Amino acid sequence: MTMKHRGATVLLLAALSASSLAAQATDPSAAEPKGHSGLGFGLKAGIGFSPTQFVVGAQYSLGKGLGIFRLMPNAHLGFGDATTFDFNLDFLARVIAKDAGFGFYAGAAPSFVTGDGGSGFGFTVVAGTQLPILKGHATNLEARFGTGDVPDFRILAAIVF
């Protein structure tokens, strides 16, 4: 993945975050929003680059430690230039505004992938934002950067139930 794509991803995440904050600030009904803990089972969908894919997946947050750390196993199935299945064990630090449902998270994951090109291990860096889009659910937008034998870059949206 090129620096141009990475820069565009960071700008996209920042723009979505800013628009969400602006909407909350101007909406009187958002004066006392209730946030979601982000714990539990979630579904994901998005796109991948290198290989170019449509990606679906699932995640489960096993809990939190020291208030901000999460352990989150997740799996993705990608279809497109290649068919892949990957399993990741995300170690994340997550900071969410109290009762707002808005915040950021980042971390890393050892990753295993299998598919058309064989099997292998790699490392994935994760950066994302939680946006208060659906009432009563955590909704996330994340970028995943891979090294080794895992997909190079993905943008995924997730909803946690």
Secondary structure, DSSP 8 states (H G I E B T S, - for coil): --HHHHHHHHHHHHHHHHHHHHHHHH-GGGSS-------EEEEEEEEEETTTEEEEEEEEE--EETTTEEEEEEEEEEEESS-EEEEEEEEEEEEE-TTT--EEEEEEEEEEEEETTEEEEEEEEEEEEEE--STTSEEEEEEEEEEESS-SEEEEEEEE-
